[in-house]
Structures are given as structure tokens and as C-alpha cells.
Amino acid sequence: MELGLAAFIGCIAGLIMGTIGIGGGAIIIFSLLYILHFPQKLAQGTTLFVVAAPLSLLAAFTYYRHGYVNLKVGLIMMLFFLGFSWLGAYLGIRMPKETLRQLLGVGMVLMGLKVLLG
């Protein structure tokens, strides 16, 4: 179940990132915290591993050394994130500017409300 959800989250995060241009990290950390119920540090470390391993390798490695990276979930999400970010970019290029702006706004408001209200 957890790996299936990880794959689904990777798909959605990649699709949204490619479509509306927000960083996938915000979506992934939100999903790890509130859907997979990861502890904060494990969610942070796994998010770093998924979206920015090459860019923040040292930070991700530090979390990993302290046991705060779930490699299995991170790898599954990373693979699906990569594939679906391409699909999102393909769709985003074809969407009207106003639609993209509205999608970005709705997504940010929903994530913000969940964080604020728990």
C-alpha cells in the first residue's frame, strides 16, 4: 500500500510540477506528512532525496546518515516524479495562461489550509 501511494504521489507531484511550474518538493513533503503520515524529519529527508538528490546531495546524505530517508519510498516516488513531470510540462505548454494561474492558486491555497488547520 505504501509503495503504491508513493508511486501515485510521485505521479501527481511530477505532473503538477511540470504543468504549473511549482517545485515538486512542496507537494511531496505535504503528501509524505499528511497522506503517508511520515514524521517531519523523515518527510524532509525523503523529499530532498526525491526531488533534488543531485542538487542537495550533501543535505540528503546527512538526513540519510541519521536514518531520516526512506529509500524504498523515495526511489519509487523519484521514478514516477521524473516521468510525470514530462507529462505535466507537455500539458502545461498547451494550457491557457489563465487556467495555469488558477491551478497554481487553488493548489497553494489547499496545501496552505491543510498545514494551518492540520
Backbone as JSON, one array per atom type, in Angstrom:
{
  "sequence": "MELGLAAFIGCIAGLIMGTIGIGGGAIIIFSLLYILHFPQKLAQGTTLFVVAAPLSLLAAFTYYRHGYVNLKVGLIMMLFFLGFSWLGAYLGIRMPKETLRQLLGVGMVLMGLKVLLG",
  "N": [[0.83, -1.2, 0.0], [1.89, 1.29, 0.88], [3.97, 1.7, -0.99], [2.54, 1.82, -3.36], [1.03, 4.15, -2.92], [3.19, 5.89, -2.76], [4.13, 5.79, -5.4], [1.9, 6.89, -6.7], [1.85, 9.49, -5.55], [4.3, 10.43, -6.52], [3.66, 10.51, -9.24], [1.59, 12.47, -9.32], [2.91, 14.71, -8.18], [5.01, 15.11, -10.03], [3.51, 15.62, -12.33], [2.06, 17.97, -11.62], [4.21, 19.71, -11.04], [5.47, 19.87, -13.55], [3.38, 20.94, -15.01], [2.4, 23.41, -13.8], [4.64, 24.58, -12.79], [5.51, 24.76, -10.12], [7.69, 23.86, -7.45], [8.26, 20.41, -7.0], [8.83, 19.53, -4.48], [7.28, 20.77, -2.45], [4.79, 19.6, -2.8], [5.41, 16.92, -2.47], [6.48, 16.79, 0.18], [4.25, 17.61, 1.65], [2.49, 15.51, 1.0], [3.86, 13.27, 2.02], [3.79, 13.88, 4.74], [0.98, 14.14, 5.34], [-0.47, 12.2, 3.96], [0.99, 9.76, 3.81], [1.79, 9.85, 6.38], [4.36, 10.33, 7.48], [6.95, 11.04, 9.88], [8.09, 14.41, 10.58], [10.94, 14.91, 10.1], [11.69, 12.63, 8.66], [10.05, 12.93, 6.43], [11.1, 15.32, 5.37], [13.79, 14.58, 4.76], [13.35, 12.47, 2.93], [11.99, 13.85, 0.92], [13.98, 15.63, 0.02], [15.71, 13.74, -1.08], [14.12, 12.71, -3.16], [13.43, 14.89, -4.99], [15.67, 16.47, -5.35], [18.11, 15.16, -5.22], [20.61, 15.17, -6.71], [21.16, 17.92, -6.6], [21.1, 18.66, -3.94], [22.67, 16.83, -2.62], [24.49, 16.51, -0.45], [23.0, 17.46, 1.75], [20.82, 15.68, 1.7], [22.21, 13.3, 2.09], [23.13, 13.69, 4.68], [20.72, 13.62, 6.15], [20.07, 10.98, 5.52], [22.2, 9.54, 6.74], [21.5, 9.84, 9.38], [19.28, 8.34, 9.54], [16.92, 9.31, 8.4], [15.77, 9.02, 5.83], [13.66, 7.37, 3.69], [14.48, 5.05, 1.65], [13.25, 3.18, -0.13], [10.59, 4.15, -0.57], [11.32, 6.7, -1.44], [12.8, 6.17, -3.85], [10.84, 4.97, -5.51], [8.97, 7.09, -5.69], [10.63, 9.01, -6.9], [11.18, 7.92, -9.45], [8.6, 7.86, -10.67], [7.96, 10.55, -10.41], [9.82, 11.76, -12.15], [8.99, 10.79, -14.7], [6.31, 11.71, -14.87], [6.61, 14.45, -14.59], [7.48, 15.24, -17.06], [5.15, 14.75, -18.57], [3.43, 16.59, -17.34], [4.68, 19.0, -18.07], [4.31, 18.91, -20.82], [1.49, 19.09, -20.94], [1.11, 21.54, -19.63], [2.26, 23.42, -21.35], [0.38, 23.5, -23.31], [-1.9, 24.47, -22.09], [-4.17, 27.2, -21.4], [-2.99, 30.39, -20.23], [-4.43, 31.56, -18.11], [-5.79, 29.37, -16.99], [-3.63, 27.89, -15.97], [-2.71, 29.69, -14.02], [-4.9, 29.72, -12.28], [-4.95, 27.02, -11.45], [-2.51, 26.88, -10.07], [-3.02, 28.73, -7.98], [-5.24, 27.53, -6.62], [-4.1, 25.09, -5.82], [-2.04, 25.97, -4.08], [-3.52, 27.31, -2.09], [-5.09, 25.2, -1.03], [-3.08, 23.46, -0.02], [-1.91, 25.19, 1.86], [-4.08, 25.64, 3.63], [-4.42, 23.05, 4.68], [-2.01, 22.71, 6.06], [-2.2, 24.81, 7.93], [-4.59, 24.2, 9.33], [-4.29, 21.6, 10.08]],
  "CA": [[0.0, 0.0, 0.0], [2.74, 2.48, 0.98], [4.69, 1.9, -2.25], [1.55, 2.25, -4.34], [0.78, 5.57, -2.65], [4.41, 6.63, -3.13], [4.12, 5.91, -6.86], [0.84, 7.84, -7.04], [2.32, 10.83, -5.17], [5.33, 10.8, -7.5], [2.96, 10.87, -10.49], [0.88, 13.74, -9.14], [3.9, 15.78, -7.97], [5.67, 15.36, -11.31], [2.53, 16.21, -13.24], [1.8, 19.35, -11.2], [5.43, 20.49, -11.22], [5.66, 20.13, -14.96], [2.26, 21.7, -15.55], [2.28, 24.79, -13.32], [5.95, 25.12, -12.5], [5.94, 24.85, -8.73], [8.61, 22.78, -7.08], [7.63, 19.19, -6.55], [9.12, 19.3, -3.07], [6.16, 21.19, -1.62], [3.74, 18.6, -2.94], [5.89, 15.66, -1.91], [6.56, 16.84, 1.64], [2.87, 17.65, 2.11], [1.94, 14.16, 0.85], [4.51, 12.37, 2.97], [3.31, 14.22, 6.08], [-0.45, 14.02, 5.59], [-1.05, 11.0, 3.34], [1.74, 8.6, 4.29], [1.98, 10.07, 7.82], [5.77, 10.29, 7.86], [7.4, 12.08, 10.81], [8.6, 15.59, 9.88], [12.33, 14.77, 9.62], [11.72, 11.59, 7.62], [9.44, 13.55, 5.25], [12.07, 16.28, 4.82], [14.91, 13.86, 4.16], [12.88, 11.73, 1.75], [11.69, 14.85, -0.11], [15.27, 16.05, -0.55], [16.2, 12.63, -1.89], [13.29, 12.54, -4.35], [13.41, 15.96, -5.98], [16.9, 17.24, -5.54], [19.28, 14.4, -4.79], [21.86, 15.68, -7.27], [21.38, 19.31, -6.23], [21.3, 18.78, -2.49], [23.16, 15.52, -2.24], [25.07, 16.52, 0.89], [21.92, 17.58, 2.74], [20.08, 14.42, 1.7], [23.09, 12.29, 2.7], [23.14, 13.93, 6.13], [19.48, 13.04, 6.66], [20.19, 9.53, 5.36], [23.11, 9.04, 7.78], [20.8, 9.86, 10.67], [18.12, 7.47, 9.45], [15.73, 10.07, 8.05], [15.4, 8.88, 4.42], [13.08, 6.09, 3.34], [14.99, 4.83, 0.29], [12.3, 2.46, -0.97], [9.55, 5.1, -0.96], [11.97, 7.77, -2.19], [13.12, 5.73, -5.21], [9.59, 4.8, -6.26], [8.44, 8.42, -5.98], [11.53, 9.69, -7.82], [10.98, 7.39, -10.8], [7.33, 8.34, -11.19], [8.07, 12.01, -10.47], [10.53, 12.1, -13.38], [8.15, 10.53, -15.87], [5.11, 12.54, -14.93], [6.95, 15.86, -14.75], [7.47, 15.45, -18.51], [3.75, 14.83, -18.99], [2.91, 17.86, -16.86], [5.23, 20.07, -18.91], [3.62, 18.78, -22.1], [0.14, 19.63, -20.77], [1.19, 22.94, -19.24], [2.55, 24.21, -22.54], [-0.83, 23.57, -24.11], [-3.0, 25.07, -21.33], [-4.23, 28.66, -21.38], [-2.3, 31.03, -19.11], [-5.38, 31.77, -17.01], [-6.02, 28.07, -16.37], [-2.44, 27.57, -15.18], [-2.7, 30.57, -12.85], [-5.94, 29.24, -11.38], [-4.49, 25.76, -10.87], [-1.48, 27.21, -9.08], [-3.66, 29.35, -6.82], [-6.03, 26.54, -5.9], [-3.18, 24.15, -5.18], [-1.35, 26.62, -2.96], [-4.49, 27.56, -1.02], [-5.43, 23.92, -0.41], [-1.95, 23.0, 0.8], [-1.78, 26.1, 2.99], [-5.15, 25.36, 4.58], [-4.14, 21.78, 5.35], [-0.92, 22.94, 7.0], [-2.69, 25.67, 9.01], [-5.68, 23.59, 10.09], [-3.9, 20.25, 10.49]],
  "C": [[0.87, 1.26, 0.0], [3.47, 2.75, -0.33], [3.75, 2.33, -3.37], [1.21, 3.73, -4.17], [1.99, 6.41, -3.03], [4.48, 6.83, -4.64], [3.08, 6.94, -7.3], [1.26, 9.27, -6.72], [3.39, 11.31, -6.13], [4.71, 11.22, -8.82], [2.33, 12.25, -10.38], [1.87, 14.89, -9.0], [4.61, 16.12, -9.27], [4.75, 16.05, -12.3], [2.28, 17.68, -12.9], [3.03, 20.22, -11.41], [5.63, 20.84, -12.69], [4.58, 21.02, -15.56], [2.27, 23.16, -15.11], [3.58, 25.35, -12.76], [6.32, 25.3, -11.05], [6.85, 23.68, -8.42], [7.85, 21.57, -6.57], [7.81, 18.92, -5.08], [7.96, 19.67, -2.16], [5.05, 20.14, -1.64], [4.17, 17.3, -2.27], [5.94, 15.71, -0.39], [5.17, 16.87, 2.26], [2.27, 16.24, 2.08], [2.56, 13.17, 1.83], [4.0, 12.62, 4.39], [1.85, 13.82, 6.3], [-1.12, 12.83, 4.92], [-0.34, 9.75, 3.84], [2.09, 8.71, 5.78], [3.41, 9.86, 8.29], [6.03, 11.31, 8.96], [8.08, 13.2, 10.01], [10.0, 15.38, 9.3], [12.44, 13.72, 8.52], [11.11, 12.14, 6.32], [10.41, 14.52, 4.59], [13.21, 15.57, 4.12], [14.51, 13.11, 2.9], [12.56, 12.69, 0.61], [12.97, 15.34, -0.77], [15.81, 14.98, -1.49], [15.44, 12.54, -3.22], [13.53, 13.62, -5.39], [14.74, 16.61, -6.25], [18.15, 16.49, -5.13], [20.57, 14.92, -5.41], [22.19, 17.1, -6.81], [21.67, 19.48, -4.75], [21.79, 17.47, -1.91], [23.72, 15.49, -0.82], [24.0, 16.62, 1.97], [21.14, 16.27, 2.84], [20.92, 13.32, 2.36], [23.14, 12.45, 4.22], [21.88, 13.37, 6.77], [19.55, 11.52, 6.61], [21.06, 8.92, 6.46], [22.45, 8.96, 9.15], [19.51, 9.05, 10.64], [16.82, 8.15, 9.04], [15.45, 10.09, 6.55], [14.85, 7.47, 4.23], [13.44, 5.84, 1.88], [13.96, 4.17, -0.63], [11.21, 3.41, -1.48], [10.15, 6.2, -1.82], [12.28, 7.38, -3.63], [11.88, 5.57, -6.08], [9.03, 6.17, -6.66], [9.3, 9.14, -7.0], [11.31, 9.22, -9.25], [9.68, 7.91, -11.42], [7.31, 9.85, -11.32], [8.74, 12.44, -11.78], [9.65, 11.93, -14.61], [6.97, 11.47, -15.98], [5.4, 14.02, -14.97], [7.03, 16.2, -16.25], [6.04, 15.61, -19.02], [3.13, 16.16, -18.56], [3.41, 19.03, -17.69], [4.53, 20.08, -20.26], [2.22, 19.4, -22.02], [0.17, 21.12, -20.47], [1.45, 23.86, -20.42], [1.28, 24.44, -23.35], [-2.02, 24.21, -23.39], [-2.98, 26.59, -21.44], [-3.58, 29.21, -20.11], [-3.21, 31.18, -17.89], [-5.66, 30.46, -16.27], [-4.84, 27.68, -15.49], [-2.39, 28.41, -13.91], [-3.72, 30.09, -11.82], [-5.54, 27.93, -10.71], [-3.44, 26.0, -9.79], [-2.11, 27.78, -7.82], [-4.44, 28.36, -5.98], [-5.13, 25.57, -5.15], [-2.49, 24.75, -3.96], [-2.29, 26.88, -1.79], [-4.83, 26.26, -0.29], [-4.31, 23.4, 0.48], [-1.78, 23.88, 2.03], [-2.84, 25.85, 4.05], [-4.89, 24.07, 5.36], [-3.05, 21.96, 6.39], [-1.42, 23.76, 8.19], [-3.7, 24.97, 9.91], [-5.36, 22.18, 10.58], [-4.66, 19.27, 9.76]]
}
